[in-house]
Amino acid sequence: LSKDAVQMPRRYFYDTVVVKTEKGKQVNDTVWHKVRPFKLTNQLGKEVGIEDFGNKIIIADFFFTSCPTICPTPTRNMKRLQDAFKKTDTIVRFVSFTVDPARDTVSKIKAYGDRFSIDHDTWWMLTGSKDEIYDIALNEFKANIASGGNIDTGFIHTEKFFLLDRDRVVRGWYNGMDSVNLDRLIKDVVLLSMERDKKKKRNLFRK
C-alpha cells in the first residue's frame, strides 16, 4: 500500500528539553532541532537574521571568497538553483556563510556575488564574528556530521548544501558539486513547499 506514497525529506537531529507535566514535575522530552536565531551582516551591509527570511525554505552553504578549489563550483550550482526557482521565488531563499570572515569583508562578498551574477534580494552572503559563524555551522547546521566528521573544525571547508524547512529544521544535506544531488535537492524543496503548515488550523468544513 505504501509503494506509491510520497517520501518527505526526513528530519535528522533532536534536542533534549526539560518540560513540566500537569503535576508540576520536570521531565526530559525531545523536540526536533531548529537552527537558532542569529544576526550577521549581508553583502549589502545590512544586519540580518534567520527570522528575516520569513516563512521561506532555505538552502545554505559555507564558502570563502579566496577559495581556489571547492567553493566556485558549489557557488555556480547555487546560482543555477536560484535561477531554477526564479519564477517561484516566494518559496525559497539562499544563504552563504563565509568561513573566513576576517578577510571576507562586506565589499569582498558583494564582489564575489557579483562575479557569479547572483540576485542579492533572494541570496544573502553573510559575514560577521568567526565564533558566531562556526557555532552556526557546527552546532546548528551540524556541518561536521553532514560531512562524515571529515572537516577541519578550525577552518570549515565543505561542499555540502543544507536544506531547512519553514520551521528551520534541517531536512537534508547534499553534495553541491554533484548534479544528481542537486536534482534531489530541487525535488525536496518542492515537497517541502507542499508540506502542511502545522501552525495553521485547517478548516475541515471547507467546501
N, C-alpha and C positions, 0 to 999 in steps of 0.2 A: 504493500500500500504506500510505502514511502519512497518508491523508486523515482517518482516524478516530483517529489517535494523539493521546494526551494531551500537550499542550504545557505543560511545567512552567515556572514562573516562572524567568527567566534570572538568571544571576549577572552582575554589572556590572564589578567592579573587581578587579584583582590587584596583589599586591605582589611586588617582586623580593627574593629572599633568596639568601644565599650558603650553599651546601651542599658537603659533602666527598664526593668519589667514593670508590669502594672502594680506589683507589690513593692516597688522601690529598690529591688535588688539589682546590682550591677552584674551584667554578664557579657561575655565576649560574643561578637557577631562578625559576619564578614559582608563586605559590600564590594562591588566592582571598583577597581582603582580608576579614579578620574585624575587627569592632568590638572594640577593645581593652578590657580590664577598666578599670573606673573606680569611684570612691567619691564619692557625693553624698548629700545629705540629703533624705529624702522628706517629704511633708506631715504625717507623724505624728512627725517629729523624729528618725527613725532613719537612721543611716548605712547606706546600701545600695549594692550594686554590681550590675553586669550578671550576675555569676555567681549572685546570689541568685535570679534568675528560673528557675534550674534548666534543665530540658530543655523549654523553652517557646518557641513562636513569639512574636515581639514586634512590636507595632505602635507606632510612636513618632512624636511631633511636637514642635514648638517653639512656645512661646507666651509671653505675659506678661500679668499679671492686669489691668493698666490699659489694655490694648489696646482701642480704641474701634471698630475696623474689622474686620479679618480674623478674629482669634482666636476670638470667641464661636461663630461658625458651625462651624469645624472641631471645637471642643470639644463642641458639641451632637452633631455627627456621630460623634465618637469615642464618646460616650455611647451612641449608637444601636448602634454596633459592639459595645460592651461588653454591651449588652442582648441583641444577636443571638447572642452566644456564651455567654450566662449558663448554659445547660444543659450546655454543654461547656467549662466554664471551666478544665479541666485542660489545654487545648490552647494557649491564647493569653494573653499578658499585655500590658498597655498602659503606656506611659511617656510623660510630657510633661516636656520640659526648659524651664525659664524662661530667656529670653534677657535678662532684666532682674533678675539675682539681687541687685543692690544694694538694690533696693526690694522684691523679692518674697521676703519672709521666710517662714519655716515657717507662721506663723499666717495670712499672706495667701494662700498657695497652698492651705492647708487650707480656708479660707473660700471660695476660688474653686471648689474641687472640690465643696464642699457646695452651692454655688449651682446646680450642674448635677446634683446628686444622684448623684455617681459612687460606685462601690463602691471604697473605699480599699484593699481587700485585693488586688484584681487590677489596679488602675490607680495607679501611683505618679507623683506630680508632684514634680519634683526641682529643688532649688536648691543653690547652692554657689559655688565660685570661678568668676568670669566667664571667666577664661583657660581653665579646665578645660572648661567647657560649650561655649565657642566652638571649642575644639580638637576636641571630640567632634563638634560639628555640621559643621565644615568638613573635618576630616581623617579622621574615622571614618565618618560618615553621608554625606559628600560633598554637603552641602546646597546648595552653590553650583552644583555640576554639575546636580543634580536640578532646580534652579530655572532652568536655562538660563544660568547665570552672571549672573543679573539681581538678585541680592540684595546688600544693603549688608553687607559682611563686618564692618563696625564695629558694626552693630546688625541682627542677623539677623531677618528678618520674612518667613516663608514659610508658605504654606497646605498644604505637602506633608505627607503621611503616608508613613512609611518602614517597609518590611516586612523583618524579619530572620528568617532561618531558625534552626533549633536550634543551628547552628554559628556563629551571629552574623554570617553573611554577608548583605549587602544583596541582596535578591531583587526589589525593586521600590519605586517611589515613585508616589504617587497624589495627585491633587488632592482635598484634604479638604473642598472645598466643592461637589463635583460628585457627583451620585447615581450616574451611570454608573461613575465611578471607584471609588466605594465598593462597588458590586456586584462589580466586577472584583477588588477587594481581598478581599472575602469569599470569592470563588471561589478566589483564590490561597492564602488561608490554609488552606482545605480541602485543596487539592492538596498543600501543604507538609506538612500533618498526615499525609498518606498516603505521603510520601516515605520510602523506606527509610533507616534509620539505618545509615550505613556503618561506624560504630564497633561495631555489634553483629554478631556472627557468625550467619550463617543456618544452620539445621540442614537440610541438603539431603536428609536421610533421614527427615525428619518426615512422618508419615502425614497 
